[in-house]
Amino acid sequence: MGQIILRLDRVMADRKMSLNELSDRVGVSNVNLSKMKNGKIAAIRFSTLEAICDVLECQPGDILEYRKDVEASEG
């Protein structure tokens, strides 16, 4: 089975947006956004993803990446 990789840090850097600014504009706590930025979450609400995409002017695919498990595909 593959895994979902979060690229929020990359998109934020491209937009030159700080965690504090994104938190203020999206309405999500710094702690939760920090966990998301560092890939330490198991789920995300669509409403949160929509708000992040709106503020960062991006698509969900800019933030989320699916990486296929290489071992599973070779076996």
Residue pairs with C-beta under 8 A, 6 or more apart in sequence:
1 69
1 72
2 66
2 67
2 68
2 69
2 72
3 66
3 67
3 69
4 64
4 65
4 66
4 67
5 39
5 64
5 65
5 66
5 67
6 36
6 37
6 39
6 41
6 63
6 64
6 65
7 62
7 63
7 64
7 65
8 33
8 36
8 37
8 52
8 63
9 37
9 38
11 56
11 58
11 62
11 63
12 18
12 19
12 22
12 37
12 56
15 56
15 57
15 58
17 55
17 56
19 30
19 33
19 34
19 37
20 30
22 33
22 52
22 55
22 56
23 29
23 30
23 33
25 55
26 33
26 48
26 51
26 52
26 55
27 51
28 48
28 51
28 52
32 41
35 41
36 44
49 60
49 63
52 58
52 63
53 59
53 60
53 62
53 63
56 62
56 63
